[in-house]
Amino acid sequence: MAEWDITTISLVLVGCSIIAAGIIIAIVLLGYLPAFTPFLLLTAIILVVMGAVAILFVDQKSRKTA
């Protein structure tokens, strides 16, 4: 099994956050609107952005050393 580096963890974070946001949006479209839905969507968006920033940071770092 490959090592778990920051890129792999970031990719998992981004993927899971996108899936979670999709599930939340599907729940809203089905008509069930809990009070904390905006906070869940905001959290998912923040996690996607954090994962993308980490991926870009590692990519920039690897390009400078190569």
Contacts in CASP RR format, 6 or more apart in sequence:
PFRMAT RR
TARGET T0000
AUTHOR 0000-0000-0000
METHOD contacts of the structure
MODEL  1
MAEWDITTISLVLVGCSIIAAGIIIAIVLLGYLPAFTPFLLLTAIILVVM
GAVAILFVDQKSRKTA
2 8 0 8 1.000
5 58 0 8 1.000
6 54 0 8 1.000
6 58 0 8 1.000
7 54 0 8 1.000
7 55 0 8 1.000
7 58 0 8 1.000
7 59 0 8 1.000
9 54 0 8 1.000
10 51 0 8 1.000
10 52 0 8 1.000
10 54 0 8 1.000
10 55 0 8 1.000
10 58 0 8 1.000
11 55 0 8 1.000
13 47 0 8 1.000
13 48 0 8 1.000
13 50 0 8 1.000
13 51 0 8 1.000
13 54 0 8 1.000
14 47 0 8 1.000
14 48 0 8 1.000
14 51 0 8 1.000
14 52 0 8 1.000
14 55 0 8 1.000
15 48 0 8 1.000
16 47 0 8 1.000
17 44 0 8 1.000
17 45 0 8 1.000
17 47 0 8 1.000
17 48 0 8 1.000
17 51 0 8 1.000
18 44 0 8 1.000
18 48 0 8 1.000
20 40 0 8 1.000
20 44 0 8 1.000
21 41 0 8 1.000
21 44 0 8 1.000
21 45 0 8 1.000
21 48 0 8 1.000
24 37 0 8 1.000
24 40 0 8 1.000
24 41 0 8 1.000
24 44 0 8 1.000
25 41 0 8 1.000
27 33 0 8 1.000
27 34 0 8 1.000
27 37 0 8 1.000
28 37 0 8 1.000
END
